[in-house]
Structures are given as structure tokens and as C-alpha cells.
Amino acid sequence: MAEIRLHHLAHSYSKAPSGPDDYAIREMNHIWEQGGAYALLGPSGCGKSTLLNIISGLLSPSEGEVQFDGKVVNLLAPEERNIAQVFQFPVVYDTMTVFDNLAFPLRNQGMNEAKVLSKVNEIAEVLDLHPLLHKKAKNLTADEKQKVSMGRGLVRDDVSAILFDEPLTVIDPHLKWKLRRKLKQIHEQFNITMVYVTHDQLEASTFADKIAVMFGGQIVQFGTPRELFERPSHTFVGYFIGSPGMNLIDVTRCEGGVTFGSTVLPLSAALNQRLAALPQAQLKVGIRPEFIHIWDGPYDDALCGEVQHVEDLGTYKILTLNLDGQQLKVRLQEDQPVPQQQVYLSFPAQWLMVYADDYLVDGQAEVTP
């Protein structure tokens, strides 16, 4: 196992980058701690696979360092880094049996056959591959091939880390949850540093202890699934995490808070003070559909909106409403009454986030579990 540290790392496919937009990976400093289970989450084109290929040595960074346990490995070839990488499409030797596929990296190391047999059987047990050991790989299904591909990384004792590049893309949906659960079990059993690249937030949150969300070549937030959901530090995290994503409204400053249209949202004294100290910035407020409070009728300072659409998803409903020209999504529980035409709502202060130029403004109270 290894700690993987990215030190002032950046990469551009341009020979002469002239600005941030020319970089696939913008300068970053980041640490994957030894033995952790991590996900690298983001949309297509955000730089996830590029970053993974830099870590594994398939790509050399334009700037900065990749360090394994404090040792710079920029000049080391992939085979010298002791990294196992599982790709989007299974990489197996079709003419070999499953046993020989799993044994291949061990035999390359010169391991004696008794130890090879022991290690292959151990990994086959973990991945439920025993019934397939003497079957040719070309006769396997896509998910079986992907398990073999994973097994080749796990079978070695000297692996520093395993990198997964969207490994479940080609797997049938009803089999994905089994393999996600299996990966989690493998990590708990072997305590190997694992980094899992995906664009699927469900895959990321079910596999990883901590998630790095990438956007525009940068890691914009690194935290637990709960932290990403409750306190997104960037508007993209709010939008990308959750179903539906965070409601975001452009606002301007006013006495005691912020405003949009004729609606005023009061803010705490600390937050108002922090906003006053900021240079000119584009301001937004964000609140998740789950955290908007719906009242049974008119109540004190509740805001009044207009119901536009109700989507019944069985265990919950998604209410679309218009509030002073802004379209908002609200998530209602199955047993919660559905408002008709008019709806009265409020934004609890602990769940209302304020963003300046897309980043969360400091000074907002932490949410108490």
C-alpha cells in the first residue's frame, strides 16, 4: 500500500499552454492516504482519466510531481510503480484460462507454482471465480472478464495501489451492485489503497470513504458523501450531487441579506459581515430540494410560490414550483401532502448556502449532526 501525493501537479496536451484553459489538469495539490478507498467523481471531459493515467505512469505530467510514500515517481515506468489499473473495458488474455490469467503476473515475478496456486485460489475465492478457473477467458461474460481483470491486480502482494477507470461501464445494470459490493469487501479485507474513477455518484458513494469531485480539470471538493451533500463547497458539487441537484439562484446584496426579484432572504450577521468584506463577486444562494420546508398554509415569513408540476416517484415526489420568477425543485416524502396551486415555503438558515464566484462563502455555521 502507498500514500499517493500530487505536488503542484498540472498537465496540458498543448506544447505551449498560454493560460488555465489550455490545461486538462490545472495545478493541484492532493493526497490519497495509504489504505484508503477513494472515488474520483465528475462528468466526461473533466480530467479524471488523465489524472489516473498520470498516477499510473501511462502519461507524464507537464508540471509537478507524483509521489509514492514521499518518493518522486515521475520518471518510473508503470511496471516499476507497482500499480494495478483496471480499465473501462476488461483486459484479459482470451486464449488463456481464468487460472492462467490470474497466475500471469505472479509467474512473471518468478513465484514458485505452489505459492501461485495458493494466491490464485485465495483471489478466486474472494471474487467468486472458482467455477470458472479452468474456462477460457474468451468464453466469459463481460462482468466475469472484469472480475478477472480486477483479480490480476489483487493477486500480487507488492501492489501499491489499484486504480479503477470506470470499471463497471460495460456491466449489466443488475450486476453492477454486486460488483460494487464486492469491491468494498475486497478493500476491507486487503486494505489496499484504491482510487475509483466514475461519473456515477451512486457508484462513488457506495464504494468510497471519501470522494474527490472534479470539474474543469480541478478537484473542487474532497470529502465524505455526507459532506458533499450537506455542505457543497462549489456550485458544481451542489448541482452534480443529489437527485435532483441543488437549487441555485442568482442574488444581489441588500440590507441584512440578499435579494432576487422582490424576494429578500435574510442572512446571519456573521455571513453579512463576510459578504461585505468580499470584493465584487457573482453571488448565488443554494438549497437542496430535500431541505426546503413546505408549510400547510400561510405562516409568518413563509414565501409564497406557484405549483407548476408534481412528479410521483413512488417513495417520494418532486414538486416543481415558481418563486418570484425562479424555478425550484422540492422533494416531498411519500406521506407529505401535495400543495395545490399555491405553496408556502421557507429556507432553513442552516441549509441555505451562499456562494461567491461559485465557491462557498466562509463564515456559515457548520451543521450539527
C-alpha positions as CSV (number, residue, x, y, z in Angstrom):
1,M,0.0,0.0,0.0
2,A,1.1,3.5,-0.6
3,E,0.3,7.1,0.1
4,I,-0.1,8.9,-3.2
5,R,0.7,12.6,-3.2
6,L,0.2,15.1,-6.0
7,H,2.5,18.1,-5.6
8,H,1.9,21.1,-7.8
9,L,0.7,18.7,-10.5
10,A,-0.6,20.1,-13.8
11,H,-0.9,18.7,-17.3
12,S,-1.6,20.2,-20.7
13,Y,-1.8,18.5,-24.1
14,S,-0.7,21.7,-25.7
15,K,3.0,22.2,-26.3
16,A,2.9,25.9,-25.3
17,P,0.0,26.4,-22.9
18,S,-0.9,30.1,-22.5
19,G,-3.5,30.0,-19.8
20,P,-5.6,27.9,-17.5
21,D,-8.0,26.9,-20.3
22,D,-5.1,25.1,-22.0
23,Y,-4.7,22.7,-19.1
24,A,-6.6,19.4,-18.9
25,I,-5.4,19.2,-15.3
26,R,-4.9,22.6,-13.5
27,E,-2.3,22.9,-10.8
28,M,-3.3,20.9,-7.8
29,N,-2.0,19.5,-4.5
30,H,-3.7,16.4,-3.3
31,I,-3.1,13.4,-1.0
32,W,-4.6,9.9,-1.3
33,E,-3.8,8.4,2.2
34,Q,-2.4,4.9,2.5
35,G,-5.1,2.2,2.6
36,G,-8.0,4.5,1.8
37,A,-10.9,3.8,-0.5
38,Y,-11.4,6.9,-2.7
39,A,-13.5,7.9,-5.7
40,L,-12.7,10.5,-8.3
41,L,-16.1,11.7,-9.5
42,G,-17.0,14.1,-12.3
43,P,-18.5,14.4,-15.8
44,S,-16.9,13.3,-19.0
45,G,-14.0,15.6,-20.0
46,C,-13.3,16.9,-16.6
47,G,-9.8,15.3,-16.4
48,K,-10.5,12.1,-14.3
49,S,-8.9,9.6,-16.7
50,T,-6.0,11.9,-17.4
51,L,-5.2,12.2,-13.7
52,L,-5.5,8.4,-13.2
53,N,-3.1,7.8,-16.2
54,I,-0.6,10.3,-14.7
55,I,-0.7,8.4,-11.3
56,S,-0.2,5.0,-13.0
57,G,2.6,6.3,-15.3
58,L,0.9,5.9,-18.6
59,L,1.1,9.7,-19.0
60,S,3.9,12.1,-17.9
61,P,2.6,15.3,-16.3
62,S,3.6,18.7,-17.8
63,E,4.4,20.1,-14.4
64,G,4.7,19.0,-10.8
65,E,5.4,15.7,-9.1
66,V,3.7,12.4,-8.3
67,Q,5.0,10.9,-5.1
68,F,4.5,7.4,-3.6
69,D,5.3,7.4,0.1
70,G,7.3,10.6,-0.4
71,K,9.3,9.2,-3.3
72,V,9.0,11.1,-6.7
73,V,8.0,8.5,-9.3
74,N,7.6,10.8,-12.4
75,L,10.4,9.0,-14.2
76,L,9.4,5.5,-13.3
77,A,7.7,3.3,-15.8
78,P,4.2,1.9,-15.0
79,E,5.6,-1.5,-14.2
80,E,8.1,0.0,-11.7
81,R,5.4,1.8,-9.8
82,N,3.7,-1.4,-8.6
83,I,0.3,0.0,-9.6
84,A,-2.6,-2.2,-10.8
85,Q,-5.0,-0.5,-13.2
86,V,-8.4,-1.8,-14.1
87,F,-9.8,-0.2,-17.3
88,Q,-13.3,0.6,-18.5
89,F,-13.2,-2.4,-20.8
90,P,-11.9,-5.7,-19.5
91,V,-8.3,-6.5,-20.4
92,V,-7.8,-10.3,-20.3
93,Y,-5.8,-12.8,-22.3
94,D,-8.6,-14.6,-24.2
95,T,-6.6,-17.7,-25.2
96,M,-5.7,-18.3,-21.5
97,T,-7.8,-19.9,-18.8
98,V,-9.0,-17.8,-15.9
99,F,-6.4,-19.5,-13.7
100,D,-3.6,-18.7,-16.1
101,N,-4.8,-15.1,-16.4
102,L,-4.7,-14.7,-12.6
103,A,-1.4,-16.5,-12.4
104,F,0.3,-14.5,-15.1
105,P,1.7,-11.6,-13.0
106,L,2.9,-14.0,-10.3
107,R,4.7,-16.2,-12.8
108,N,6.3,-13.1,-14.3
109,Q,7.8,-12.4,-10.9
110,G,9.3,-15.9,-10.8
111,M,7.0,-17.1,-7.9
112,N,7.0,-20.9,-7.4
113,E,4.0,-22.8,-8.6
114,A,2.9,-23.8,-5.1
115,K,2.6,-20.2,-4.0
116,V,1.0,-19.3,-7.3
117,L,-1.7,-21.9,-6.7
118,S,-2.3,-20.6,-3.2
119,K,-2.6,-17.0,-4.2
120,V,-4.8,-17.7,-7.2
121,N,-7.2,-19.8,-5.1
122,E,-7.3,-17.0,-2.5
123,I,-8.3,-14.4,-5.0
124,A,-10.7,-16.7,-6.8
125,E,-12.5,-17.3,-3.5
126,V,-12.8,-13.5,-2.9
127,L,-14.2,-12.9,-6.4
128,D,-16.3,-16.0,-6.8
129,L,-14.3,-17.2,-9.7
130,H,-13.6,-20.8,-8.6
131,P,-16.2,-22.3,-11.0
132,L,-14.5,-20.5,-13.9
133,L,-10.8,-21.2,-13.2
134,H,-10.4,-23.7,-16.0
135,K,-12.6,-21.9,-18.5
136,K,-11.0,-20.0,-21.4
137,A,-11.3,-16.2,-20.9
138,K,-12.8,-15.7,-24.4
139,N,-15.9,-17.7,-23.2
140,L,-16.6,-15.4,-20.2
141,T,-19.3,-12.7,-19.9
142,A,-18.3,-9.0,-19.7
143,D,-18.7,-8.9,-15.9
144,E,-16.8,-12.2,-15.5
145,K,-13.9,-10.8,-17.6
146,Q,-13.9,-7.6,-15.5
147,K,-13.6,-9.7,-12.3
148,V,-10.7,-11.5,-13.8
149,S,-9.1,-8.1,-14.7
150,M,-9.6,-7.0,-11.1
151,G,-8.2,-10.3,-9.8
152,R,-4.9,-9.8,-11.7
153,G,-4.3,-6.6,-9.7
154,L,-5.3,-8.1,-6.3
155,V,-3.3,-11.3,-6.7
156,R,0.1,-9.5,-6.2
157,D,1.4,-8.8,-2.7
158,D,3.5,-5.9,-3.9
159,V,0.8,-3.7,-5.3
160,S,1.0,-0.1,-4.0
161,A,-2.5,0.8,-5.2
162,I,-5.3,-0.2,-7.5
163,L,-6.7,2.3,-9.9
164,F,-10.2,1.7,-11.4
165,D,-11.1,3.7,-14.5
166,E,-14.9,3.4,-14.8
167,P,-14.7,-0.4,-14.5
168,L,-18.5,-1.1,-14.4
169,T,-19.4,0.8,-17.6
170,V,-19.8,-2.4,-19.7
171,I,-21.5,-4.3,-16.9
172,D,-25.3,-5.0,-17.0
173,P,-27.1,-2.7,-14.5
174,H,-28.5,-5.5,-12.4
175,L,-24.9,-6.9,-11.9
176,K,-23.3,-3.5,-11.0
177,W,-24.5,-3.5,-7.4
178,K,-22.9,-7.0,-6.8
179,L,-19.5,-5.9,-8.1
180,R,-19.7,-2.6,-6.2
181,R,-20.3,-4.5,-3.0
182,K,-17.6,-7.0,-3.9
183,L,-15.0,-4.1,-4.4
184,K,-16.0,-2.7,-1.0
185,Q,-15.5,-6.1,0.6
186,I,-12.1,-6.5,-1.1
187,H,-10.9,-3.2,0.2
188,E,-12.0,-4.1,3.8
189,Q,-10.2,-7.4,3.5
190,F,-6.9,-6.4,1.9
191,N,-6.7,-2.7,3.0
192,I,-5.2,-1.6,-0.4
193,T,-5.2,2.0,-1.5
194,M,-7.9,2.2,-4.1
195,V,-8.9,5.1,-6.4
196,Y,-12.1,4.6,-8.3
197,V,-12.9,6.9,-11.3
198,T,-16.6,7.3,-12.2
199,H,-19.2,9.7,-13.4
200,D,-21.9,8.0,-11.4
201,Q,-22.5,9.5,-7.9
202,L,-24.1,6.3,-6.7
203,E,-21.1,4.2,-7.6
204,A,-18.8,6.8,-5.9
205,S,-20.8,7.0,-2.7
206,T,-21.3,3.2,-2.3
207,F,-17.6,2.4,-2.9
208,A,-15.6,5.3,-1.4
209,D,-15.0,6.6,2.1
210,K,-14.1,10.0,0.6
211,I,-14.8,11.4,-2.8
212,A,-12.8,13.9,-4.9
213,V,-15.2,15.8,-7.2
214,M,-13.5,17.1,-10.4
215,F,-14.7,19.9,-12.6
216,G,-12.8,21.8,-15.3
217,G,-9.5,20.0,-14.5
218,Q,-9.6,20.8,-10.8
219,I,-10.6,18.9,-7.6
220,V,-13.3,21.4,-6.3
221,Q,-14.1,19.4,-3.2
222,F,-12.8,16.4,-1.3
223,G,-14.9,14.9,1.4
224,T,-17.3,12.2,2.6
225,P,-20.6,11.6,0.7
226,R,-22.4,13.4,3.6
227,E,-20.1,16.4,3.4
228,L,-20.6,16.7,-0.3
229,F,-24.3,16.5,0.1
230,E,-24.8,18.8,3.1
231,R,-22.1,21.4,2.5
232,P,-21.1,21.5,-1.1
233,S,-18.1,23.9,-1.3
234,H,-18.7,24.7,-5.0
235,T,-21.9,25.2,-7.0
236,F,-20.9,22.4,-9.4
237,V,-20.8,19.9,-6.4
238,G,-24.3,21.1,-5.4
239,Y,-25.6,20.7,-8.9
240,F,-23.9,17.3,-9.6
241,I,-24.5,15.6,-6.3
242,G,-28.1,14.7,-5.5
243,S,-31.2,13.9,-7.5
244,P,-32.4,16.4,-8.3
245,G,-29.4,18.7,-7.7
246,M,-29.2,21.8,-5.6
247,N,-31.4,24.8,-6.4
248,L,-29.2,27.7,-7.3
249,I,-30.5,31.3,-7.6
250,D,-28.5,34.4,-8.7
251,V,-28.9,37.1,-6.0
252,T,-27.5,40.6,-5.1
253,R,-26.7,42.1,-1.8
254,C,-29.2,44.1,0.2
255,E,-29.7,45.4,3.7
256,G,-29.5,42.4,6.0
257,G,-29.1,39.7,3.4
258,V,-29.5,39.1,-0.3
259,T,-32.4,39.5,-2.8
260,F,-33.7,38.3,-6.1
261,G,-36.8,39.9,-7.8
262,S,-38.8,41.3,-4.9
263,T,-37.8,38.5,-2.5
264,V,-35.4,39.2,0.4
265,L,-33.5,36.4,2.1
266,P,-32.1,37.5,5.5
267,L,-28.7,36.2,6.4
268,S,-26.8,36.0,9.7
269,A,-24.8,38.9,11.0
270,A,-21.6,36.9,10.5
271,L,-22.4,36.0,6.9
272,N,-23.4,39.6,6.1
273,Q,-20.1,40.8,7.5
274,R,-18.2,38.2,5.4
275,L,-20.0,39.3,2.2
276,A,-19.3,42.9,2.9
277,A,-15.6,42.1,3.1
278,L,-15.6,40.4,-0.3
279,P,-14.6,42.1,-3.5
280,Q,-17.2,42.4,-6.2
281,A,-18.4,38.8,-7.0
282,Q,-21.3,37.0,-8.6
283,L,-23.4,35.8,-5.8
284,K,-25.7,32.8,-5.7
285,V,-27.7,31.1,-2.9
286,G,-28.2,27.3,-3.0
287,I,-30.5,25.0,-1.1
288,R,-31.2,21.3,-1.7
289,P,-34.7,20.2,-2.7
290,E,-34.8,18.0,0.5
291,F,-34.2,20.9,2.8
292,I,-36.9,23.4,1.6
293,H,-39.6,23.5,4.2
294,I,-43.2,23.3,2.9
295,W,-45.9,24.7,5.2
296,D,-49.6,23.6,5.3
297,G,-50.7,27.2,4.7
298,P,-49.7,30.9,5.2
299,Y,-47.2,31.1,8.1
300,D,-45.2,34.1,9.4
301,D,-42.5,35.0,7.0
302,A,-43.1,32.0,4.6
303,L,-42.6,32.7,0.9
304,C,-45.4,32.1,-1.5
305,G,-44.8,30.2,-4.7
306,E,-46.8,28.7,-7.5
307,V,-47.0,24.9,-8.1
308,Q,-46.1,24.0,-11.7
309,H,-45.7,20.3,-11.8
310,V,-45.7,17.2,-9.5
311,E,-43.7,14.1,-10.3
312,D,-44.6,11.0,-8.3
313,L,-41.6,8.7,-8.0
314,G,-43.2,6.2,-5.6
315,T,-41.4,6.7,-2.3
316,Y,-41.2,10.5,-2.8
317,K,-42.5,13.2,-5.0
318,I,-40.7,16.0,-6.8
319,L,-42.5,19.3,-6.8
320,T,-41.6,22.0,-9.4
321,L,-42.6,25.5,-8.4
322,N,-42.2,29.1,-9.4
323,L,-40.9,31.5,-6.8
324,D,-40.7,35.1,-7.9
325,G,-39.6,34.1,-11.4
326,Q,-37.2,31.3,-10.2
327,Q,-38.0,27.6,-10.8
328,L,-37.3,25.5,-7.8
329,K,-37.4,21.7,-7.1
330,V,-38.7,20.4,-3.8
331,R,-38.6,16.8,-2.6
332,L,-41.7,15.7,-0.7
333,Q,-41.9,12.5,1.3
334,E,-44.4,9.9,0.3
335,D,-46.8,10.7,3.1
336,Q,-46.4,14.5,2.8
337,P,-49.5,16.3,1.4
338,V,-49.0,17.9,-2.0
339,P,-49.9,21.6,-2.2
340,Q,-52.4,22.7,-4.8
341,Q,-51.7,25.8,-6.9
342,Q,-50.1,28.0,-4.2
343,V,-47.4,26.7,-1.9
344,Y,-45.9,28.3,1.2
345,L,-42.2,27.6,1.8
346,S,-39.1,28.7,3.7
347,F,-35.4,28.1,3.6
348,P,-34.0,26.9,6.9
349,A,-30.9,29.1,7.7
350,Q,-28.6,26.1,8.4
351,W,-29.3,24.6,4.9
352,L,-29.1,27.9,2.9
353,M,-25.7,28.1,1.3
354,V,-24.2,31.4,-0.2
355,Y,-21.7,31.2,-3.0
356,A,-19.4,34.0,-4.4
357,D,-18.0,33.2,-7.8
358,D,-19.2,29.6,-7.4
359,Y,-17.3,28.9,-4.1
360,L,-19.0,28.6,-0.7
361,V,-18.6,31.7,1.4
362,D,-16.7,31.2,4.7
363,G,-18.5,32.1,7.9
364,Q,-21.5,29.9,7.5
365,A,-22.3,27.8,10.6
366,E,-21.4,24.1,10.5
367,V,-24.4,21.8,10.5
368,T,-24.7,19.8,13.7
369,P,-25.4,16.1,13.1
